[in-house]
Amino acid sequence: MIAILDANALLIPWNFRVDVFEELSRLGFVPSTIEPVRRELNSLMKKGVAGAGVALRLSARCQTIETECGSTVDGQILNTALKYKAAVVTNDKDLKRELREHGLRIVQLRNRKYLEVDLQ
């Protein structure tokens, strides 16, 4: 199953020293992302956000899923997850609320040590 990583998910290795790719493999997910997430990380890197450059390089290890233009990055993640029936890796409270409203799987960091599928 596909798991779409948002920007804060790609920052987990920098902030918490958790290998998200190993964790996703353990959970049976294929790591994926969308181009707007890479643009967001590039913007954060230019602003000097710690770890953004590392996260951008890590995003190259993800399968890229095409999105349709339009809404915010979170909106594009939601629409893409709906289209592909994919899980989303995030700790973003607002995005998680929207994903739950649509019945989508959420993978999130637990105890600052590992990823877990949120069973709501």
N, CA, C and O atoms as CSV, one atom per row, in Angstrom:
chain,resi,resn,atom,element,x,y,z
A,1,MET,N,N,0.840,-1.182,0.000
A,1,MET,CA,C,0.000,0.000,0.000
A,1,MET,C,C,0.884,1.244,0.000
A,1,MET,O,O,1.959,1.263,0.600
A,2,ILE,N,N,0.415,2.261,-0.674
A,2,ILE,CA,C,1.136,3.526,-0.778
A,2,ILE,C,C,0.943,4.350,0.498
A,2,ILE,O,O,-0.152,4.395,1.058
A,3,ALA,N,N,2.016,4.998,0.948
A,3,ALA,CA,C,1.952,5.951,2.054
A,3,ALA,C,C,2.566,7.257,1.571
A,3,ALA,O,O,3.735,7.297,1.188
A,4,ILE,N,N,1.777,8.321,1.590
A,4,ILE,CA,C,2.239,9.631,1.139
A,4,ILE,C,C,2.831,10.388,2.324
A,4,ILE,O,O,2.153,10.613,3.327
A,5,LEU,N,N,4.088,10.776,2.205
A,5,LEU,CA,C,4.752,11.526,3.267
A,5,LEU,C,C,4.574,13.013,3.032
A,5,LEU,O,O,4.788,13.499,1.921
A,6,ASP,N,N,4.180,13.742,4.075
A,6,ASP,CA,C,4.124,15.192,3.966
A,6,ASP,C,C,5.469,15.750,4.444
A,6,ASP,O,O,6.364,14.990,4.815
A,7,ALA,N,N,5.606,17.067,4.434
A,7,ALA,CA,C,6.887,17.689,4.764
A,7,ALA,C,C,7.332,17.357,6.185
A,7,ALA,O,O,8.503,17.051,6.411
A,8,ASN,N,N,6.407,17.415,7.146
A,8,ASN,CA,C,6.854,17.144,8.523
A,8,ASN,C,C,7.238,15.679,8.713
A,8,ASN,O,O,8.059,15.378,9.579
A,9,ALA,N,N,6.677,14.770,7.940
A,9,ALA,CA,C,7.074,13.363,8.007
A,9,ALA,C,C,8.510,13.197,7.506
A,9,ALA,O,O,9.272,12.394,8.044
A,10,LEU,N,N,8.870,13.954,6.483
A,10,LEU,CA,C,10.235,13.873,5.961
A,10,LEU,C,C,11.244,14.546,6.886
A,10,LEU,O,O,12.449,14.339,6.742
A,11,LEU,N,N,10.764,15.347,7.830
A,11,LEU,CA,C,11.632,15.966,8.826
A,11,LEU,C,C,11.831,15.080,10.056
A,11,LEU,O,O,12.691,15.372,10.888
A,12,ILE,N,N,11.056,14.010,10.185
A,12,ILE,CA,C,11.165,13.115,11.347
A,12,ILE,C,C,12.587,12.571,11.532
A,12,ILE,O,O,13.084,12.574,12.658
A,13,PRO,N,N,13.262,12.103,10.471
A,13,PRO,CA,C,14.627,11.593,10.686
A,13,PRO,C,C,15.563,12.651,11.282
A,13,PRO,O,O,16.405,12.329,12.120
A,14,TRP,N,N,15.422,13.888,10.863
A,14,TRP,CA,C,16.266,14.963,11.380
A,14,TRP,C,C,15.905,15.295,12.821
A,14,TRP,O,O,16.785,15.438,13.670
A,15,ASN,N,N,14.618,15.415,13.095
A,15,ASN,CA,C,14.177,15.853,14.417
A,15,ASN,C,C,14.197,14.759,15.485
A,15,ASN,O,O,14.432,15.048,16.658
A,16,PHE,N,N,13.954,13.512,15.095
A,16,PHE,CA,C,13.793,12.447,16.082
A,16,PHE,C,C,14.700,11.236,15.868
A,16,PHE,O,O,14.661,10.290,16.655
A,17,ARG,N,N,15.507,11.254,14.822
A,17,ARG,CA,C,16.426,10.153,14.517
A,17,ARG,C,C,15.691,8.824,14.328
A,17,ARG,O,O,16.166,7.772,14.755
A,18,VAL,N,N,14.528,8.891,13.682
A,18,VAL,CA,C,13.744,7.699,13.357
A,18,VAL,C,C,13.837,7.486,11.852
A,18,VAL,O,O,13.592,8.413,11.080
A,19,ASP,N,N,14.184,6.287,11.433
A,19,ASP,CA,C,14.283,5.961,10.015
A,19,ASP,C,C,12.875,5.679,9.483
A,19,ASP,O,O,12.364,4.568,9.624
A,20,VAL,N,N,12.249,6.699,8.868
A,20,VAL,CA,C,10.869,6.546,8.399
A,20,VAL,C,C,10.756,5.498,7.296
A,20,VAL,O,O,9.712,4.858,7.167
A,21,PHE,N,N,11.784,5.312,6.516
A,21,PHE,CA,C,11.729,4.344,5.430
A,21,PHE,C,C,11.743,2.913,5.983
A,21,PHE,O,O,11.010,2.049,5.501
A,22,GLU,N,N,12.564,2.676,6.975
A,22,GLU,CA,C,12.586,1.364,7.626
A,22,GLU,C,C,11.246,1.098,8.325
A,22,GLU,O,O,10.707,-0.006,8.256
A,23,GLU,N,N,10.729,2.110,8.988
A,23,GLU,CA,C,9.454,1.971,9.692
A,23,GLU,C,C,8.301,1.711,8.722
A,23,GLU,O,O,7.442,0.871,8.990
A,24,LEU,N,N,8.279,2.426,7.605
A,24,LEU,CA,C,7.221,2.203,6.619
A,24,LEU,C,C,7.321,0.809,6.019
A,24,LEU,O,O,6.302,0.162,5.778
A,25,SER,N,N,8.531,0.346,5.777
A,25,SER,CA,C,8.723,-1.007,5.271
A,25,SER,C,C,8.200,-2.028,6.281
A,25,SER,O,O,7.544,-3.001,5.909
A,26,ARG,N,N,8.495,-1.798,7.554
A,26,ARG,CA,C,8.022,-2.696,8.617
A,26,ARG,C,C,6.497,-2.766,8.645
A,26,ARG,O,O,5.918,-3.815,8.927
A,27,LEU,N,N,5.853,-1.631,8.350
A,27,LEU,CA,C,4.391,-1.563,8.354
A,27,LEU,C,C,3.774,-2.002,7.020
A,27,LEU,O,O,2.553,-2.106,6.911
A,28,GLY,N,N,4.607,-2.258,6.012
A,28,GLY,CA,C,4.108,-2.735,4.727
A,28,GLY,C,C,3.700,-1.650,3.752
A,28,GLY,O,O,2.861,-1.885,2.883
A,29,PHE,N,N,4.284,-0.458,3.883
A,29,PHE,CA,C,3.946,0.664,3.019
A,29,PHE,C,C,5.086,0.996,2.063
A,29,PHE,O,O,6.258,0.793,2.379
A,30,VAL,N,N,4.726,1.505,0.896
A,30,VAL,CA,C,5.685,2.024,-0.080
A,30,VAL,C,C,5.745,3.537,0.108
A,30,VAL,O,O,4.728,4.208,-0.068
A,31,PRO,N,N,6.918,4.100,0.463
A,31,PRO,CA,C,7.023,5.545,0.688
A,31,PRO,C,C,6.854,6.325,-0.615
A,31,PRO,O,O,7.503,6.040,-1.621
A,32,SER,N,N,5.972,7.309,-0.567
A,32,SER,CA,C,5.667,8.138,-1.734
A,32,SER,C,C,5.497,9.572,-1.268
A,32,SER,O,O,5.295,9.836,-0.083
A,33,THR,N,N,5.580,10.482,-2.202
A,33,THR,CA,C,5.299,11.879,-1.899
A,33,THR,C,C,4.814,12.554,-3.174
A,33,THR,O,O,4.740,11.935,-4.236
A,34,ILE,N,N,4.487,13.829,-3.046
A,34,ILE,CA,C,4.028,14.599,-4.203
A,34,ILE,C,C,4.971,15.775,-4.406
A,34,ILE,O,O,5.625,16.223,-3.463
A,35,GLU,N,N,5.041,16.269,-5.617
A,35,GLU,CA,C,5.971,17.365,-5.943
A,35,GLU,C,C,5.742,18.624,-5.088
A,35,GLU,O,O,6.722,19.267,-4.713
A,36,PRO,N,N,4.502,19.005,-4.765
A,36,PRO,CA,C,4.315,20.184,-3.911
A,36,PRO,C,C,4.989,20.055,-2.541
A,36,PRO,O,O,5.389,21.064,-1.960
A,37,VAL,N,N,5.121,18.845,-2.021
A,37,VAL,CA,C,5.827,18.653,-0.751
A,37,VAL,C,C,7.306,18.974,-0.954
A,37,VAL,O,O,7.926,19.604,-0.096
A,38,ARG,N,N,7.872,18.549,-2.074
A,38,ARG,CA,C,9.279,18.863,-2.360
A,38,ARG,C,C,9.480,20.371,-2.512
A,38,ARG,O,O,10.481,20.919,-2.049
A,39,ARG,N,N,8.527,21.033,-3.160
A,39,ARG,CA,C,8.636,22.499,-3.298
A,39,ARG,C,C,8.557,23.173,-1.929
A,39,ARG,O,O,9.270,24.142,-1.664
A,40,GLU,N,N,7.689,22.655,-1.066
A,40,GLU,CA,C,7.573,23.199,0.291
A,40,GLU,C,C,8.890,23.021,1.058
A,40,GLU,O,O,9.337,23.937,1.747
A,41,LEU,N,N,9.500,21.854,0.937
A,41,LEU,CA,C,10.783,21.613,1.604
A,41,LEU,C,C,11.881,22.504,1.036
A,41,LEU,O,O,12.730,22.991,1.782
A,42,ASN,N,N,11.870,22.720,-0.271
A,42,ASN,CA,C,12.848,23.604,-0.899
A,42,ASN,C,C,12.691,25.023,-0.360
A,42,ASN,O,O,13.682,25.699,-0.082
A,43,SER,N,N,11.460,25.467,-0.215
A,43,SER,CA,C,11.181,26.793,0.334
A,43,SER,C,C,11.662,26.887,1.790
A,43,SER,O,O,12.257,27.889,2.186
A,44,LEU,N,N,11.402,25.848,2.575
A,44,LEU,CA,C,11.857,25.830,3.971
A,44,LEU,C,C,13.375,25.854,4.047
A,44,LEU,O,O,13.946,26.503,4.924
A,45,MET,N,N,14.025,25.154,3.137
A,45,MET,CA,C,15.483,25.127,3.103
A,45,MET,C,C,16.038,26.522,2.827
A,45,MET,O,O,16.998,26.956,3.464
A,46,LYS,N,N,15.425,27.220,1.872
A,46,LYS,CA,C,15.868,28.578,1.538
A,46,LYS,C,C,15.665,29.537,2.699
A,46,LYS,O,O,16.390,30.523,2.827
A,47,LYS,N,N,14.665,29.248,3.558
A,47,LYS,CA,C,14.407,30.083,4.736
A,47,LYS,C,C,15.312,29.713,5.906
A,47,LYS,O,O,15.293,30.366,6.949
A,48,GLY,N,N,16.108,28.654,5.721
A,48,GLY,CA,C,17.055,28.262,6.750
A,48,GLY,C,C,16.492,27.345,7.826
A,48,GLY,O,O,17.071,27.242,8.908
A,49,VAL,N,N,15.380,26.681,7.553
A,49,VAL,CA,C,14.794,25.756,8.526
A,49,VAL,C,C,15.715,24.538,8.673
A,49,VAL,O,O,16.067,23.881,7.693
A,50,ALA,N,N,16.090,24.261,9.912
A,50,ALA,CA,C,16.993,23.146,10.189
A,50,ALA,C,C,16.394,21.831,9.709
A,50,ALA,O,O,15.234,21.527,9.987
A,51,GLY,N,N,17.184,21.066,8.995
A,51,GLY,CA,C,16.766,19.751,8.545
A,51,GLY,C,C,16.032,19.724,7.221
A,51,GLY,O,O,15.812,18.647,6.667
A,52,ALA,N,N,15.645,20.881,6.696
A,52,ALA,CA,C,14.870,20.917,5.455
A,52,ALA,C,C,15.670,20.370,4.272
A,52,ALA,O,O,15.114,19.696,3.405
A,53,GLY,N,N,16.956,20.656,4.236
A,53,GLY,CA,C,17.799,20.134,3.153
A,53,GLY,C,C,17.913,18.621,3.207
A,53,GLY,O,O,17.864,17.947,2.178
A,54,VAL,N,N,18.064,18.097,4.409
A,54,VAL,CA,C,18.127,16.640,4.593
A,54,VAL,C,C,16.793,16.028,4.166
A,54,VAL,O,O,16.764,15.026,3.452
A,55,ALA,N,N,15.700,16.630,4.602
A,55,ALA,CA,C,14.368,16.124,4.247
A,55,ALA,C,C,14.166,16.140,2.734
A,55,ALA,O,O,13.586,15.209,2.175
A,56,LEU,N,N,14.639,17.191,2.070
A,56,LEU,CA,C,14.516,17.278,0.614
A,56,LEU,C,C,15.301,16.153,-0.060
A,56,LEU,O,O,14.817,15.542,-1.013
A,57,ARG,N,N,16.501,15.881,0.429
A,57,ARG,CA,C,17.295,14.772,-0.129
A,57,ARG,C,C,16.611,13.428,0.141
A,57,ARG,O,O,16.622,12.544,-0.715
A,58,LEU,N,N,16.024,13.276,1.317
A,58,LEU,CA,C,15.322,12.032,1.635
A,58,LEU,C,C,14.102,11.831,0.741
A,58,LEU,O,O,13.724,10.699,0.437
A,59,SER,N,N,13.495,12.928,0.326
A,59,SER,CA,C,12.306,12.816,-0.529
A,59,SER,C,C,12.623,12.128,-1.856
A,59,SER,O,O,11.730,11.592,-2.513
A,60,ALA,N,N,13.900,12.147,-2.247
A,60,ALA,CA,C,14.303,11.474,-3.485
A,60,ALA,C,C,14.151,9.957,-3.366
A,60,ALA,O,O,14.096,9.259,-4.379
A,61,ARG,N,N,14.085,9.448,-2.142
A,61,ARG,CA,C,13.904,8.006,-1.935
A,61,ARG,C,C,12.432,7.594,-2.051
A,61,ARG,O,O,12.104,6.409,-1.985
A,62,CYS,N,N,11.562,8.574,-2.223
A,62,CYS,CA,C,10.123,8.310,-2.316
A,62,CYS,C,C,9.686,8.232,-3.776
A,62,CYS,O,O,10.226,8.916,-4.645
A,63,GLN,N,N,8.709,7.392,-4.014
A,63,GLN,CA,C,8.037,7.356,-5.314
A,63,GLN,C,C,7.264,8.678,-5.439
A,63,GLN,O,O,6.649,9.126,-4.472
A,64,THR,N,N,7.292,9.296,-6.611
A,64,THR,CA,C,6.558,10.547,-6.817
A,64,THR,C,C,5.213,10.243,-7.452
A,64,THR,O,O,5.132,9.554,-8.469
A,65,ILE,N,N,4.160,10.766,-6.841
A,65,ILE,CA,C,2.810,10.588,-7.349
A,65,ILE,C,C,2.368,11.907,-7.962
A,65,ILE,O,O,2.520,12.965,-7.352
A,66,GLU,N,N,1.825,11.841,-9.159
A,66,GLU,CA,C,1.337,13.036,-9.842
A,66,GLU,C,C,0.089,13.577,-9.130
A,66,GLU,O,O,-0.765,12.817,-8.673
A,67,THR,N,N,0.011,14.886,-9.051
A,67,THR,CA,C,-1.153,15.539,-8.449
A,67,THR,C,C,-1.774,16.484,-9.459
A,67,THR,O,O,-1.182,16.808,-10.489
A,68,GLU,N,N,-2.960,16.909,-9.141
A,68,GLU,CA,C,-3.612,17.910,-9.975
A,68,GLU,C,C,-3.404,19.263,-9.329
A,68,GLU,O,O,-3.381,19.371,-8.103
A,69,CYS,N,N,-3.255,20.280,-10.130
A,69,CYS,CA,C,-3.022,21.632,-9.631
A,69,CYS,C,C,-4.221,22.103,-8.823
A,69,CYS,O,O,-5.315,21.543,-8.890
A,70,GLY,N,N,-3.968,23.145,-8.067
A,70,GLY,CA,C,-5.096,23.731,-7.364
A,70,GLY,C,C,-4.803,24.094,-5.940
A,70,GLY,O,O,-4.057,25.034,-5.665
A,71,SER,N,N,-5.384,23.357,-5.042
A,71,SER,CA,C,-5.465,23.716,-3.637
A,71,SER,C,C,-4.118,23.778,-2.923
A,71,SER,O,O,-3.061,23.750,-3.554
A,72,THR,N,N,-4.176,23.861,-1.627
A,72,THR,CA,C,-2.989,23.899,-0.783
A,72,THR,C,C,-2.263,22.554,-0.871
A,72,THR,O,O,-2.776,21.589,-1.438
A,73,VAL,N,N,-1.067,22.514,-0.299
A,73,VAL,CA,C,-0.303,21.265,-0.285
A,73,VAL,C,C,-1.094,20.195,0.473
A,73,VAL,O,O,-1.194,19.057,0.014
A,74,ASP,N,N,-1.652,20.554,1.624
A,74,ASP,CA,C,-2.447,19.586,2.387
A,74,ASP,C,C,-3.662,19.119,1.591
A,74,ASP,O,O,-4.022,17.943,1.636
A,75,GLY,N,N,-4.288,20.032,0.868
A,75,GLY,CA,C,-5.429,19.667,0.023
A,75,GLY,C,C,-5.027,18.709,-1.081
A,75,GLY,O,O,-5.772,17.787,-1.414
A,76,GLN,N,N,-3.850,18.926,-1.650
A,76,GLN,CA,C,-3.364,18.031,-2.696
A,76,GLN,C,C,-3.005,16.665,-2.121
A,76,GLN,O,O,-3.222,15.641,-2.769
A,77,ILE,N,N,-2.456,16.644,-0.907
A,77,ILE,CA,C,-2.169,15.362,-0.246
A,77,ILE,C,C,-3.478,14.611,-0.024
A,77,ILE,O,O,-3.566,13.417,-0.312
A,78,LEU,N,N,-4.486,15.301,0.484
A,78,LEU,CA,C,-5.787,14.684,0.737
A,78,LEU,C,C,-6.394,14.137,-0.548
A,78,LEU,O,O,-6.830,12.987,-0.589
A,79,ASN,N,N,-6.424,14.955,-1.597
A,79,ASN,CA,C,-7.008,14.522,-2.871
A,79,ASN,C,C,-6.252,13.335,-3.473
A,79,ASN,O,O,-6.863,12.416,-4.018
A,80,THR,N,N,-4.934,13.361,-3.372
A,80,THR,CA,C,-4.127,12.269,-3.902
A,80,THR,C,C,-4.359,10.995,-3.100
A,80,THR,O,O,-4.472,9.912,-3.674
A,81,ALA,N,N,-4.431,11.115,-1.781
A,81,ALA,CA,C,-4.694,9.952,-0.929
A,81,ALA,C,C,-6.067,9.350,-1.239
A,81,ALA,O,O,-6.223,8.129,-1.267
A,82,LEU,N,N,-7.050,10.207,-1.470
A,82,LEU,CA,C,-8.381,9.717,-1.827
A,82,LEU,C,C,-8.348,8.990,-3.171
A,82,LEU,O,O,-8.934,7.918,-3.319
A,83,LYS,N,N,-7.664,9.579,-4.139
A,83,LYS,CA,C,-7.609,9.011,-5.484
A,83,LYS,C,C,-6.950,7.633,-5.485
A,83,LYS,O,O,-7.424,6.721,-6.162
A,84,TYR,N,N,-5.855,7.476,-4.727
A,84,TYR,CA,C,-5.098,6.227,-4.733
A,84,TYR,C,C,-5.395,5.332,-3.521
A,84,TYR,O,O,-4.785,4.276,-3.354
A,85,LYS,N,N,-6.340,5.772,-2.679
A,85,LYS,CA,C,-6.662,5.033,-1.450
A,85,LYS,C,C,-5.386,4.772,-0.647
A,85,LYS,O,O,-5.142,3.666,-0.166
A,86,ALA,N,N,-4.594,5.817,-0.523
A,86,ALA,CA,C,-3.294,5.729,0.138
A,86,ALA,C,C,-3.385,6.188,1.590
A,86,ALA,O,O,-4.284,6.940,1.967
A,87,ALA,N,N,-2.441,5.722,2.388
A,87,ALA,CA,C,-2.272,6.228,3.746
A,87,ALA,C,C,-1.459,7.518,3.654
A,87,ALA,O,O,-0.819,7.784,2.637
A,88,VAL,N,N,-1.488,8.311,4.716
A,88,VAL,CA,C,-0.704,9.547,4.762
A,88,VAL,C,C,0.131,9.533,6.035
A,88,VAL,O,O,-0.377,9.261,7.123
A,89,VAL,N,N,1.420,9.830,5.883
A,89,VAL,CA,C,2.327,9.912,7.023
A,89,VAL,C,C,2.430,11.374,7.417
A,89,VAL,O,O,2.966,12.192,6.669
A,90,THR,N,N,1.912,11.700,8.600
A,90,THR,CA,C,1.904,13.091,9.055
A,90,THR,C,C,1.702,13.152,10.558
A,90,THR,O,O,1.167,12.227,11.168
A,91,ASN,N,N,2.137,14.252,11.139
A,91,ASN,CA,C,1.801,14.572,12.524
A,91,ASN,C,C,1.048,15.890,12.573
A,91,ASN,O,O,0.815,16.428,13.655
A,92,ASP,N,N,0.664,16.416,11.421
A,92,ASP,CA,C,-0.073,17.675,11.307
A,92,ASP,C,C,-1.509,17.464,11.790
A,92,ASP,O,O,-2.272,16.705,11.193
A,93,LYS,N,N,-1.860,18.144,12.870
A,93,LYS,CA,C,-3.157,17.959,13.515
A,93,LYS,C,C,-4.329,18.253,12.582
A,93,LYS,O,O,-5.286,17.479,12.530
A,94,ASP,N,N,-4.264,19.354,11.851
A,94,ASP,CA,C,-5.368,19.723,10.956
A,94,ASP,C,C,-5.519,18.734,9.805
A,94,ASP,O,O,-6.632,18.348,9.448
A,95,LEU,N,N,-4.395,18.330,9.231
A,95,LEU,CA,C,-4.445,17.364,8.133
A,95,LEU,C,C,-4.989,16.024,8.628
A,95,LEU,O,O,-5.781,15.383,7.936
A,96,LYS,N,N,-4.568,15.598,9.819
A,96,LYS,CA,C,-5.067,14.331,10.366
A,96,LYS,C,C,-6.581,14.386,10.563
A,96,LYS,O,O,-7.275,13.403,10.305
A,97,ARG,N,N,-7.089,15.515,11.012
A,97,ARG,CA,C,-8.533,15.654,11.204
A,97,ARG,C,C,-9.261,15.485,9.879
A,97,ARG,O,O,-10.270,14.783,9.811
A,98,GLU,N,N,-8.760,16.120,8.832
A,98,GLU,CA,C,-9.388,15.994,7.508
A,98,GLU,C,C,-9.296,14.567,6.971
A,98,GLU,O,O,-10.251,14.060,6.383
A,99,LEU,N,N,-8.158,13.926,7.171
A,99,LEU,CA,C,-7.988,12.554,6.702
A,99,LEU,C,C,-8.970,11.624,7.407
A,99,LEU,O,O,-9.554,10.738,6.783
A,100,ARG,N,N,-9.146,11.830,8.708
A,100,ARG,CA,C,-10.104,11.008,9.471
A,100,ARG,C,C,-11.523,11.198,8.949
A,100,ARG,O,O,-12.285,10.238,8.840
A,101,GLU,N,N,-11.879,12.454,8.624
A,101,GLU,CA,C,-13.218,12.745,8.109
A,101,GLU,C,C,-13.499,11.976,6.823
A,101,GLU,O,O,-14.650,11.659,6.523
A,102,HIS,N,N,-12.457,11.679,6.072
A,102,HIS,CA,C,-12.601,10.949,4.808
A,102,HIS,C,C,-12.293,9.458,4.957
A,102,HIS,O,O,-12.274,8.725,3.969
A,103,GLY,N,N,-12.052,9.016,6.184
A,103,GLY,CA,C,-11.818,7.593,6.432
A,103,GLY,C,C,-10.491,7.063,5.921
A,103,GLY,O,O,-10.364,5.869,5.647
A,104,LEU,N,N,-9.499,7.938,5.790
A,104,LEU,CA,C,-8.190,7.521,5.287
A,104,LEU,C,C,-7.268,7.095,6.422
A,104,LEU,O,O,-7.385,7.583,7.546
A,105,ARG,N,N,-6.356,6.186,6.117
A,105,ARG,CA,C,-5.381,5.739,7.106
A,105,ARG,C,C,-4.337,6.820,7.354
A,105,ARG,O,O,-3.926,7.535,6.440
A,106,ILE,N,N,-3.921,6.919,8.608
A,106,ILE,CA,C,-2.894,7.870,9.010
A,106,ILE,C,C,-1.767,7.092,9.664
A,106,ILE,O,O,-2.005,6.232,10.513
A,107,VAL,N,N,-0.542,7.395,9.267
A,107,VAL,CA,C,0.638,6.832,9.910
A,107,VAL,C,C,1.309,8.005,10.611
A,107,VAL,O,O,1.580,9.039,10.002
A,108,GLN,N,N,1.572,7.825,11.903
A,108,GLN,CA,C,2.141,8.935,12.663
A,108,GLN,C,C,3.239,8.460,13.604
A,108,GLN,O,O,3.349,7.271,13.906
A,109,LEU,N,N,4.046,9.406,14.061
A,109,LEU,CA,C,5.124,9.124,14.988
A,109,LEU,C,C,4.541,8.884,16.376
A,109,LEU,O,O,3.685,9.644,16.828
A,110,ARG,N,N,4.990,7.854,17.042
A,110,ARG,CA,C,4.564,7.538,18.407
A,110,ARG,C,C,5.783,7.498,19.321
A,110,ARG,O,O,6.822,6.943,18.963
A,111,ASN,N,N,5.646,8.085,20.488
A,111,ASN,CA,C,6.680,8.078,21.520
A,111,ASN,C,C,8.043,8.543,21.016
A,111,ASN,O,O,9.078,8.208,21.593
A,112,ARG,N,N,8.030,9.326,19.925
A,112,ARG,CA,C,9.273,9.839,19.336
A,112,ARG,C,C,10.247,8.733,18.954
A,112,ARG,O,O,11.452,8.968,18.853
A,113,LYS,N,N,9.713,7.495,18.735
A,113,LYS,CA,C,10.588,6.355,18.486
A,113,LYS,C,C,10.220,5.527,17.274
A,113,LYS,O,O,11.100,4.913,16.670
A,114,TYR,N,N,8.946,5.487,16.893
A,114,TYR,CA,C,8.522,4.606,15.815
A,114,TYR,C,C,7.244,5.148,15.167
A,114,TYR,O,O,6.558,6.008,15.719
A,115,LEU,N,N,6.950,4.614,13.982
A,115,LEU,CA,C,5.710,4.976,13.289
A,115,LEU,C,C,4.644,3.940,13.598
A,115,LEU,O,O,4.927,2.760,13.801
A,116,GLU,N,N,3.409,4.422,13.626
A,116,GLU,CA,C,2.281,3.558,13.929
A,116,GLU,C,C,1.081,3.979,13.102
A,116,GLU,O,O,0.868,5.168,12.862
A,117,VAL,N,N,0.303,3.007,12.670
A,117,VAL,CA,C,-0.941,3.315,11.959
A,117,VAL,C,C,-1.955,3.740,13.004
A,117,VAL,O,O,-2.220,3.008,13.958
A,118,ASP,N,N,-2.521,4.926,12.823
A,118,ASP,CA,C,-3.526,5.458,13.747
A,118,ASP,C,C,-4.851,4.765,13.452
A,118,ASP,O,O,-5.390,4.876,12.351
A,119,LEU,N,N,-5.353,4.074,14.415
A,119,LEU,CA,C,-6.607,3.354,14.244
A,119,LEU,C,C,-7.804,4.199,14.650
A,119,LEU,O,O,-8.915,3.679,14.756
A,120,GLN,N,N,-7.606,5.468,14.877
A,120,GLN,CA,C,-8.613,6.463,15.211
A,120,GLN,C,C,-9.223,6.109,16.486
A,120,GLN,O,O,-10.109,6.818,16.965
